[in-house]
Structures are given as structure tokens and as C-alpha cells.
Amino acid sequence: MVVQTQRDEATWFKCEECGLMFDDQDDARKHEDNCDAEEPSYIQ
């Protein structure tokens, strides 16, 4: 599930499964469809 959050005075969309954050809701939803629920190996 993707949740909306505020950080650094900007709106971000966070994957609740792995914690990866996106600045675009569509990108977050696309990621969610393919998320393996593991911690990301990189910071986006």
C-alpha cells in the first residue's frame, strides 16, 4: 500500500512494504505492483 507523507516540505509517496519513497504517486503505485517487500538496496 502506498501512503502519502510530508518530508522536507514536500509531498512523498511511501511504499509501506519496503519503505521506498517516491515523489510521483504513479511511480509509487507501479513500484507497489512489483515490490518484493524487502528493504531497498539503494536510496531513491
VMD Tcl script that draws the C-alpha trace (Angstrom):
set ca {
  {0.00 0.00 0.00}
  {1.27 3.48 -0.83}
  {0.87 6.21 1.78}
  {1.28 9.95 1.35}
  {3.71 11.68 3.70}
  {5.31 15.09 4.18}
  {9.09 15.34 4.30}
  {11.44 18.24 3.68}
  {8.41 20.45 2.96}
  {7.41 18.21 0.04}
  {4.82 15.51 -0.52}
  {6.21 12.00 -0.94}
  {4.60 8.63 -1.56}
  {5.99 5.77 0.51}
  {5.68 2.05 -0.12}
  {4.58 0.52 3.18}
  {6.09 -2.82 2.24}
  {9.74 -1.78 1.78}
  {9.83 1.89 2.76}
  {10.99 3.23 -0.62}
  {9.82 6.80 -1.23}
  {8.74 8.42 -4.49}
  {7.92 11.99 -5.46}
  {5.36 10.80 -8.01}
  {2.27 8.83 -6.97}
  {2.09 6.94 -10.29}
  {5.69 5.77 -9.90}
  {4.93 4.62 -6.35}
  {1.91 2.64 -7.49}
  {3.91 1.00 -10.30}
  {6.59 0.06 -7.79}
  {3.97 -1.34 -5.43}
  {2.80 -3.78 -8.12}
  {6.31 -5.25 -8.32}
  {7.52 -4.81 -4.74}
  {9.16 -7.84 -3.12}
  {8.70 -6.30 0.37}
  {12.43 -6.25 1.13}
  {14.48 -3.25 2.12}
  {15.74 -1.41 -0.95}
  {19.43 -1.84 -1.71}
  {19.63 1.77 -2.81}
  {18.11 5.10 -1.88}
  {15.89 6.74 -4.44}
}
mol new
graphics top color blue
foreach p $ca { graphics top sphere $p radius 0.5 }
foreach p [lrange $ca 0 end-1] q [lrange $ca 1 end] { graphics top cylinder $p $q radius 0.2 }
display resetview
